[in-house]
Structures are given as C-alpha cells and as structure tokens.
Amino acid sequence: MSTRRRQREIPPSLWTDPGLLGAPKPARLTGMGLWGFVDDEGRAELRADLIAGAVYPGDPEMTPEVIEEHIVQLDESGFLRIFDAEGTTWIALSRPLRTPRPLASECPPPPVQEASGRFLAVGGARARERVREEQEGRTSEWARWAQEQESGGTRTPKRPLLLDAPPIGCPDHPNGRFADCGPCGTARRRHDRWVAQQRYTEQIAEQPADPEPDWATTEKPW
C-alpha cells in the first residue's frame, strides 16, 4: 500500500479485524485512512483538522467535528487508543501496518494500563461526551415511547354522557313509559337537549383554535 510517508503492507487479517469491523461504516473508512497517516509504530498526534485534510482531501463534508466522532467510535471499537501525554492528545493504532525497516516513533507510547485517554477535541469541544450524550438522549426517547405504549392500554376510559344526563322520564316514571304521559315527554326532550348540548361543547373544545391574525401583514379594508 502506498502511503503519504512510507510503503506499507496490509495483511489480509486486517480486513476482518474486530476493531475495524466493530466501528460504524463511515468510521471504518477513516480508520483505513489512518493506516497511512500514523507513523511506523501506528502513532500520531490527534489533530482532527490534519486527519481530515490527509484522509479526505477536498471533501467539505468531512469536517474536524465528523473526524472527531469517527475517532471516538474507533476508540470504542478497539481499533485505536486515545491517550494524553506531554500535554497533548495522541492516538495509537492497535494493529498498525507492517513497514519494512520501520523508523522509531517520535510520539510517546500509550500508557500500559489505560484503555483510552480523555479526548479533547479541536476547538475545546469534547467529542466523547457529545457522542455519549446523544446515545443517552436516544435511549431516553425510546424509554419514554415504550412507557407511553405500555400505559395506553390502561388509560381511564372517557365517562359516557348518559351517566350524567337528566332522566328520560318523570319522577313517577324515571325510566320512561310507553303509554302517554305528559311529564315523561317533557323530561325526554330535556334529556335529549342536554346530551346534544354536551356533545356540541366537546366538539368545539376538540377543534384547534384559529390562529391570531397578523395585523402587520393583513390587508386593511380601507
């Protein structure tokens, strides 16, 4: 493989490396580009702007912020390690490419016991925290949706209007009467009027309110 620095070889096993395959597809492309960006021992200073220019020259969509997110994802998948040393943030590939007659690295080695260092993004943003917050936000949204779906079946039903409506008959015949009864007829009409009024009131309440007119843009009648 021809790189910007040295001639390097890609062993076939690297194409199925768990650290590479465990990252999202866009981050994998950045990871493969890092094979040629790092030194012979697989290390480099973490400069998202330089990585973007070297791996994706002329691509306006690959901003330093996008590269930062890819680096964090590659760190989490095990493709590389992020660490702090000498007041700077560095990266070290877990499996760098083989280089004939490799040169010694000028970058500090990663700590032996540390899985990954704190990642300080270009411009002071903290990409690791941003990615984690986005993941937690999506998780909370799904949890809220699931709770709403689960509680939907136990929601209290709406109280029927007829339970609160006036009786359909007179005091002597509260349930009405088939035979002629003047008071029952009056009670029935009062009952029907009350139900109609309540249903109309509910329909009005369910309609969306008309937007307030914009008097600044409304044409005047004069």
N, C-alpha and C positions, 0 to 999 in steps of 0.2 A: 504494500500500500504506500503510495507516495503521499507524504505529508508536507506541511509548510517548512518543517525543520529537517526531518530525517526520514530515511527509508525504513519502514516498519512492516512487520508481518502480522496477519490476523489469523491465529489458529482457528480451525473450524469450530472448536468447542465454544469459542466466544459468542458465536451467533445464537447459541442456546443457553447462554449464561443466565442463571436465575435473577441476578441483579439487573440485567438488561431487560429481560422479558417481564419482570415484575413491575416495571415502570409503565405509565401510560405511553401510547404510541408516539405522541409529539415529543415526549421527553426522551424516548429511545433514540430518536434522530439526533437530538442534542448530545446524548451520551456517545454515540458513534463519532460525532464530530469532535468530542473531547479526546478521543484516541489520538488525534493528530495535533491537538492544541497543547497538551501537557508535555512535560519534559520526558526524558528517557526512563525515569523511575515513576512516571504517572502522576506527577505533582504539578501544581500551578497555583498562582495567586488567584483568589476568587475575585475576578473583575468581570461582572456581567456584561458591561459595555464592550470590553475587548473580546469576550467569548462570542457575543452576538455578531460582531464585525468579522471574526475569523471563521465561524462556523456557518453563518448565514449572510455573506457579504451582499449588500444591496437589497436585503429583504426588509421592508419597512414594518412588517407585522411582527418580526422577531425583535421586540424591544428589550431593554435590560430587565424590565419587570417580568416579561414572559420567560426569559432565560433564568431569572432568579427562581421562579416557580418550578421550572424543569430541574434545576439543580437540587432543590429541596426534595422533589419527588425521587430523583436518582439516589439521593442520600437515604431516603426512607426505604427504598427497594434494595439497598445494599450494593449498588453499582459503584458508589464512591463514598468518601467520608468528608465531612466538613469539619474543620477544626480551626482554632485560634492559636497563633503562635507569633511571638515577636511583635505584638500589637497589630497584626494583620490576619485576615481570614484566608484560609487556604483550602484546596481540595486535593484529595489523593484517590486515584482510581484503585479499586480493589484488585483488578486484574488488568494492568496496563499491557500494551502490545510489546512484543519482543523486538528489540532493536539490536542489530549487530554492533558489537563494540560500543555498548552504551556509555554515555557520559554521566558522571556523578551529578546528582541533583543539587542545585543551589537553594532549593526550597527546604524548609525544616521538615523533619519527619512528623507524621501524626502521632499523638500520644498512644501508648500501647494499650491502656485500659479504657480509653474513651471511645464510645461508639460513634459519636459525632459531636462536633463543637457547636457553639452558638453561632448562628448565621446572621451576620449584619449585612443587609442588602445595600446596594449602591444608593446614595442619597439619604441614608438613615432609616429606610423602611425595613421592617423585619418580616421577611417573606415567610419564614417558618410559622410565625404566629398568625399571619394573614391566612395561610392555607388551612391551618388548624381551625381558625375561627369560622371560615367558610364551611368546612366539613361539619362543625358543630351546629352551625345555623341550619344546614340541610337536614341534619339528624333531628333537630327540634321541630322543624316544619313537618317532617314525616310523623313524628310522635303526636303532634297536635292533630294532624289529619286522621291518624288512626284512632285517637281518642274520640274525635267527633263522629267517626263512623260507628264506633262501638256504642256510643251513647245515643245514637239516632234511634235504635230500636226500643229504648226505654224512655223515650221522651213522653211527658204527660200529654194525653190527648186533649184536644180542644173540647170545652164543655158545650154540649148541644144547646141551642137556643130554646128548644121546647121545655127544657128543665126549668127555665126561669120565666117562661111565658105565662100570662094570666090563664086561668082555667077556661076550658072551652064551653062550660055550662054555667048555669046559675047556681046559687048556694044550695038550692034543693036538688039540683042535678049537676054536680060538679064535672061529671064525665060526659055531659050532653044527653040529649033524649031524642029518639026518632019521632015521637009524637010532637004535635005543635006545642011550643012553649015560648012565649014572647021573651022572657028574660034570658032563656038559653040562646035565642037568636042574637040578642044584643051582646051577650058575653062572647059568642063565637066571632062576631065581627070585630069586637075589641081585641080578641086574641090574634086574629089574622092581621090586623093593622099593626099590632105590636111586633110580630115576627117580621113583617115586611119592613118596618122602620129599622129594626136592628140589623137586618141583612143589608139594607142600603147603607147604613152607617159604617158597617165593616168594609163594604166595597169601596166607599170613599176613602177610608183610612188606609187601605192597601194600595191605592193609586199613588204613583210618585208625584211629588209636589212640582208644580210648574216653576221653571227657573225664573229668577228675578230678572226683569228686563234691564238691559244695559243702556241706560239713558244717554250715555256718551255716544253710542253708535246708532241708536234708534232714530229713524227718520221722524221729524216733527210734522204734525199735521198742518202747521201753519208756515 
